[in-house]
Amino acid sequence: MKKVHAVLTIYDYLLNKKSFKTRDIEQLTGCSNRTCVRYIKDIRTYLEQSGQNVALVYSKQLKSFVLAEKE
């Protein structure tokens, strides 16, 4: 899967309030763990620079990544 499609897939999960693990994205997109982490970093950077009141965070309770409101 191309990078743009993988990143948009992750972003779509977040917009639909779905949590995910890197393993889920690796299986869905066929990318490596390292690549998945880069995609997550790209989305975090985008959210920070866009001025939105949300952030991509890792939830220790869910053991997954989720979209959360900034404090």
Backbone torsions as a table, in degrees:
resi	resn	phi	psi	omega
1	MET	NA	137.8	179.1
2	LYS	-69.8	156.6	-176.5
3	LYS	-56.0	-47.7	-176.4
4	VAL	-60.1	-39.3	179.3
5	HIS	-69.8	-38.8	178.7
6	ALA	-64.5	-45.8	-179.6
7	VAL	-64.4	-41.9	178.9
8	LEU	-67.8	-32.1	175.5
9	THR	-63.7	-45.6	177.7
10	ILE	-61.9	-46.3	-179.2
11	TYR	-61.7	-39.1	177.8
12	ASP	-62.9	-41.4	175.6
13	TYR	-56.1	-46.7	-177.0
14	LEU	-64.4	-44.0	-179.6
15	LEU	-63.8	-29.9	179.3
16	ASN	-91.1	15.1	176.3
17	LYS	58.1	34.5	175.4
18	LYS	-96.7	136.6	174.0
19	SER	-91.6	157.9	-179.8
20	PHE	-151.5	157.1	174.2
21	LYS	-107.9	157.6	178.7
22	THR	-58.2	-36.0	179.6
23	ARG	-59.1	-38.1	178.9
24	ASP	-63.1	-45.2	-178.4
25	ILE	-68.8	-38.8	177.5
26	GLU	-57.7	-45.8	-179.0
27	GLN	-68.8	-39.6	-177.5
28	LEU	-69.4	-41.4	-174.4
29	THR	-100.6	-16.6	-178.3
30	GLY	79.7	16.5	-179.6
31	CYS	-94.7	168.5	177.6
32	SER	-81.7	168.1	177.8
33	ASN	-61.0	-43.7	-178.9
34	ARG	-60.9	-42.6	178.4
35	THR	-65.5	-41.3	178.3
36	CYS	-59.1	-43.8	179.1
37	VAL	-62.8	-37.6	176.6
38	ARG	-63.5	-42.7	179.1
39	TYR	-61.5	-42.3	178.2
40	ILE	-62.4	-41.6	177.9
41	LYS	-62.6	-41.6	178.0
42	ASP	-60.4	-42.6	179.6
43	ILE	-67.7	-41.2	176.9
44	ARG	-58.8	-45.6	179.4
45	THR	-61.2	-44.8	178.8
46	TYR	-58.4	-47.7	-178.4
47	LEU	-63.3	-38.8	178.4
48	GLU	-65.1	-43.0	-176.2
49	GLN	-78.4	-20.9	-176.8
50	SER	-81.0	-12.2	178.5
51	GLY	78.8	12.4	178.4
52	GLN	-72.8	157.7	-177.6
53	ASN	-92.0	30.0	179.6
54	VAL	-131.8	159.6	178.8
55	ALA	-142.5	150.4	174.4
56	LEU	-88.7	115.6	-175.2
57	VAL	-129.2	161.2	174.3
58	TYR	-97.0	122.5	178.9
59	SER	-91.7	117.0	179.0
60	LYS	-67.6	-32.9	179.7
61	GLN	-65.6	-45.9	-178.6
62	LEU	-86.0	-15.9	-174.4
63	LYS	55.7	41.7	-177.8
64	SER	-149.2	165.2	174.1
65	PHE	-87.2	140.6	-179.8
66	VAL	-143.1	163.7	173.9
67	LEU	-95.7	123.4	-177.3
68	ALA	-129.6	151.7	176.3
69	GLU	-69.7	142.7	176.3
70	LYS	-71.4	148.6	179.6
71	GLU	-92.4	NA	NA
